[in-house]
Amino acid sequence: MIIQGVLDQMAQVIVGENEGIESALRRFKRQVSRADIFSDIKKKRYFETPIEKAKRKAISRRRKRRFKANANASS
C-alpha cells in the first residue's frame, strides 16, 4: 500500500563498496526518522474529517498554551 505524498519524501541510501550493511541500515533508519515518514503514514492511515482535525488542533493548542503558562509560572 503506497500512500500519496510518501513517494516525495522517500529515504534512499546507497551502500558503498567497503561499507557494511549494518551501517547502511543505520543511515537509512536515521533518514526515515528525520523525514518524519512514519508519523506521516500514521496520520494518513485513516481518513480524518475536518471536524476531527479541528478538534485535534484545538486540543494541541490548549496543551501548548498550558505548557507555556506552566513554564512562565515556574520562572
NUVEX-220609 format. One line per field, with one value per residue (C-alpha): residue in three letters; x, y, z; residue number from 1. Coordinates in Angstrom, 3 decimals, decimal comma. Example, Ala and Ser with C-alpha at 12.3 -4.5 7.8 and 13.67 -1.06 7.14 Angstrom:
code Ala  Ser
c1 12,300  13,670
c2 -4,500  -1,060
c3 7,800  7,140
pos 1  2
END
This chain:
code Met  Ile  Ile  Gln  Gly  Val  Leu  Asp  Gln  Met  Ala  Gln  Val  Ile  Val  Gly  Glu  Asn  Glu  Gly  Ile  Glu  Ser  Ala  Leu  Arg  Arg  Phe  Lys  Arg  Gln  Val  Ser  Arg  Ala  Asp  Ile  Phe  Ser  Asp  Ile  Lys  Lys  Lys  Arg  Tyr  Phe  Glu  Thr  Pro  Ile  Glu  Lys  Ala  Lys  Arg  Lys  Ala  Ile  Ser  Arg  Arg  Arg  Lys  Arg  Arg  Phe  Lys  Ala  Asn  Ala  Asn  Ala  Ser  Ser
c1 0,000  1,514  0,143  0,011  2,728  5,083  6,906  8,035  9,943  11,332  14,591  17,362  20,729  23,465  25,731  29,423  31,804  33,589  30,521  28,744  25,033  24,595  25,932  23,836  20,755  21,583  21,845  18,541  16,756  18,183  16,938  13,472  13,238  14,470  11,955  9,070  7,867  6,363  4,455  3,015  1,947  0,289  -1,572  -2,767  -3,627  -7,282  -9,412  -9,855  -12,920  -12,473  -14,260  -11,929  -8,946  -10,197  -10,748  -7,253  -5,705  -7,723  -6,551  -2,977  -3,305  -4,706  -1,877  0,752  -0,884  -0,960  2,698  3,711  1,715  3,395  6,834  6,240  4,871  7,917  10,402
c2 0,000  3,293  6,431  9,516  12,010  9,465  8,933  12,559  12,005  8,515  7,822  6,416  5,017  3,944  1,311  1,890  -0,863  -1,059  -0,244  -2,844  -3,420  -2,544  0,979  1,481  0,311  2,731  5,604  4,578  4,499  7,924  9,366  7,897  9,324  12,769  12,891  12,003  9,411  7,106  9,876  10,997  7,455  7,084  10,376  9,484  5,879  6,703  9,482  12,375  14,560  18,335  18,434  15,768  17,697  20,932  19,165  17,672  21,059  22,758  20,188  20,709  24,495  24,102  21,760  24,200  27,140  25,196  24,227  27,851  29,037  26,468  27,379  31,100  30,492  28,497  31,119
c3 0,000  -1,083  0,487  -1,675  -0,792  0,754  -2,524  -2,444  0,777  0,261  2,038  -0,104  0,924  -1,467  0,054  -0,593  -1,632  1,722  3,809  5,887  5,621  9,314  8,876  5,738  7,632  10,458  7,944  6,372  9,738  10,587  7,284  7,836  11,343  10,250  7,395  9,764  7,286  9,904  11,649  8,295  7,487  10,893  10,438  6,941  7,730  8,370  6,946  9,338  8,883  9,018  12,395  13,835  12,504  14,102  17,447  17,348  16,583  19,340  21,870  20,695  21,069  24,595  25,522  24,183  25,964  29,243  28,834  28,196  31,210  33,456  32,098  32,716  36,220  37,289  36,020
pos 1  2  3  4  5  6  7  8  9  10  11  12  13  14  15  16  17  18  19  20  21  22  23  24  25  26  27  28  29  30  31  32  33  34  35  36  37  38  39  40  41  42  43  44  45  46  47  48  49  50  51  52  53  54  55  56  57  58  59  60  61  62  63  64  65  66  67  68  69  70  71  72  73  74  75
END
